[in-house]
Amino acid sequence: MIADNTSLLSVAEAARRLSLSQSYLNKLRSAGGGPVFVKFGPRRVAYRPADLDAWIAGMVRASTGEAEAGAPAGVAQ
């Protein structure tokens, strides 16, 4: 359970933290392969900083060949 809503980031804040555009983060959320998120209803989405950090850690690759294998499906980079 999240005890403090101040620890949640909006889509804009999460995109800035990840150095991505909001539209690309939205595409990742729709297509899958992006960071996990919290959904509060039909329109409210938020991200926990720890989930963003975990997603970044999962994207670490040793070579460009590995990066292609780990790219989110259905989303052009």
C-alpha positions, 0 to 999 in steps of 0.5 A: 500500500502506498502511504504517501501520494507525494511519492507518485509521479505523474506521466509528465514527471515520469517522462522527465525522469526517464528522459522520454517524451510523454507520448513515447511513455504513453505508447509504452504503457499501451503496447507493453514493455514500459515501466509498471504503473498505478491506475486510479480510474479510467484517466488517472495514471501514476508511476512510483519512483522505485518502479521507474528505477527497476525498469531502468535497471532492466534495460541495462545491456552489454551490447547493441544486439542485446538492446534489440532483443529487449526493445518493447514490442510494437513500439518504434524507437 
